């Protein structure tokens, strides 16, 4: 299927979830669905909660047959950071993976900002400044490797790059002075500062690599270990969609939609 066709299936899927109508989806016979890493049957989980989706940004990859999106899911009129991945084969939905965050606000979350998607992700990268598929995956993977190694020199950050967690701007932001870290971070220093938590970035996947838009969408689980003398509110397994805009081979903007799971949890994909 084309990129537009995959995104059309994703939009149909979200509409069916909102309506609580799993029969409205053309399922593959081998279908598999998870929500926050827990296997569910179509009709369970979000399907029973009549969610309203807003601020949705969707991306797709015709080579992998996968589509992803991020935005906001309103549950009982309360907004939650949200991400969805679909794997589609011959027009049939084979895999459905959802992340619904329980962390909408705070020092490292601001779900209201996800209602106003950044148009930079939809901007076409000029041909001379594009990165090929291998380079897009490498750019995203270098970020996860930099996080695992607590080394901000491993990724290639553009000097305009900032990072957003569940909608909150978490780099070059004074709001982080009031956080447990008590620091203002650049993208590189934010990675450097994780060393004490011994992060491990595992189960890395790259379902969407779009050279025209410079988009690399990646799913990962990152273990953050407890620190004896400085308790971290983010200790556990951080299950994330990382969305990366890549221009000139450098990371231009990063968004992460994430939910905390027990340390060591596998999401099974």
N, C-alpha and C positions, 0 to 999 in steps of 0.2 A: 504494500500500500504506500501511497505518497505521504509526505509529512502532513499535508492538509487533511488527508483521509484519516490518518491515525488520530489527529487532534479532534476530528469530528466524532470518532468513536468515543474518545475520552469525554467529550461534552455530553454525548448521549448517555454514557455511563453515569456521570455525576447527576444528570437529570433523573435517571432511574433510581439512584440511591436516594435522592431528595424525595421522590415519590414513593419510596418503599416498594418498588416494583422490579424484583430481580428477573421476572419473566420478560421484561422489556429489553433484556440484554442477549445478544447472540453468543452464547457460551460455547467454548470448545469442550468436548467431552472429557478432557483431562484437566479441566479448570482447577485452579487453586487460588485461595484468597487468604490474606492475613490482615490483621489490624493491630498495630503496635507489636508486631511479631507473633501474635497469637492466631493460629488457624481459625478461620470462621467459614461458615457456609453462607452463600448468597441469601440474603434475607435476614441475617443476624447482624449484630454490631450496629454500625451506623445506619444500616438499612431500616432498623426499627425506630430510629430516633428523629426521623423527618428533618435532616439537616438542611440548612440553607447555605449555599456556597457563594462567597463574594470575593472580589479581588483576585480571581483566578488568573494565573499566568501559565500557559501550557506550551510544551515543547515536545518535539517528536523526532524520531530517527528512522528513516525508511529502511536503512540497512539492518538495523536490529529488530525492527517491527515493534518498537516500544515508544510509549508516550508518558510524560511526567507532567505534573503541575504542582504549584504551590499557591497558597492563598489562605482563606479563612473559612472555617466551618462553624456556623452558628448552631449550637445545641441547646435547646431550651432557652433560646434567645441570648445565650452567652457565647462570645467569640473564642475560637480556639485556632492556633496556628495549625495548618493542615498541609499534607502532601499526599500525592497519589501517583502510583506507577501502574501502567497496564502493559502487558505483553499481548500482542494481537497477531494472530496467524490466519490468513485468508479471511479476514473480516470477523473472526471469532476471538472472543476474549479468553485467553489461556491463563493469564496470571493477573492478579489484582493485589496490590500492596499499598496499604494506607498507613500514614503516620498521623495521629491526632494528638496534639500536645496538650498536656494538663498545665502548662506553664505560659499563661497569656500575658503576664505583666511582671515588672520588677526591674532589677538592674540589668538583666540580660534577656529581657523579653518585652515586646511592646506590640501586641497583636494588631492594634489599631493602625499601625503603619503599613501592615500588609494589605489593608483595604485600598491603598493608593500605590499600585504597582509601579516600580521604576521602569520608565520606558527605555532605558539603556539596554535592557535584555532583548527587546524587540528590534533594536537598531541593526541594520545590515552592515557587516564589516566590509570595507572596501577590499577588493581582491588582493591588492598589494600588501594588505595588513592582516590577511587571514592566516590561520593555522590549520594544518591538515589534521585528519582524524587522530593519527598517532600523537601529534603534538598536543591536541586538546586533552587526550587522556593523560598524557605525561604531565601537563600543567596541573590538572586536578590531582593526580596521584602524588606529585611532588608536594602539594599542600598537605595531603594526609601523611606523607612520609615526614614532612617537617613537623607536623603535630606529634607524630609518634616519637621522633627523635628530639623533640623540643628544640628545634633548630630553625629559626626564622630565615636563615640564609638558603635553605633548600628550595623553597618555592621562588618563583620569579614574580615579584610584586611590582606592578606599575606604581609610580609615585602618587597617583590619584586613587589608588585602591583603598577601599574601606570594607569592613565586614559587618554583617547584620545577623543577629541571632533571634529567631522567632520575631522578626520585625524590628528589634532594637538595634540601633547603631552602637556597636561595642568597640570600635576603634576611633581614635581621635575624638573622643567624646568625654565631656566633663562628668557625665552621669556616673561613669565608672569610678570616680573618686569616692563615691558613697558606697560602693560595692565592697564585698569582703576583700577583694584585691587591693582596693584603695589606690589605684593607679590609672593613668591615662596611657593607653596602649596604641602602638602602631600595629599593622598586621603582623610584622615580623616579631615584635616584642611580645605580642600575645601568645605566640607559639613558644618563644623562649621561656616564658614564665610558667609553663606547665610542667617543668622537669620534675618537681617534687611529687607530682601525682602519677608519675611513670605511665603516661598514656600509651595505649596500644590501639592502633587503628586497624581493625580487622574486618573481614567480610566485605572488602571493597568491591564495588560494582560500578559500571559506567554505562547505563542503559541508553543514554542519549548523547551523541556527539554531532553537533550541527556546525559545519564549517562556515556556512553562509552567515549565521548569526553569531558565531564564535561562542557557542554554548556547550559546556560540558556539565551534564547532570550526573551526580554520583550518589550512591547510597553506601553507608558505612556504619559500623558500630565501633565506638571509641570507649575503651575502659579508662576511667579516671579512678585511681586508687586513693583511699583515705590517707590523710596526712596527720600524724599523731599530734604535732604541736600547732597545727593550723587547720581545723576542720573546714572542709570544702562543702558548700551546698550542692556542688555538681558531682560528688563522688557517686560512682555507679557506671552503668553502661549507657552512653549517649548514642541513641539510635537516630541517624540523621539522613536527610537529603541535603547534599551540598550542591548549590547551583553556582556555577562559575562562568563569568564573562571573560573571554580571552581575546586580547587584541595585541598584535605584534609579539605573540608568544608569551605575553605577561598577563597575570591576573588583574583585571580591571575593577571588578566588584564581586563580592561573595555574599551569598545568602545561605543561611542554614535553618532548616526547619527540624526541630529535634524534640525527642521525648526521652525522659530518663527511665531506664529499666534496671533491674538488679545487676550488680557487677558480674560480668562473665556471661550474661545472657546471649544466646544465639537467636537471630531472627529467622534462621532456617532457609534463607535464599542462597 
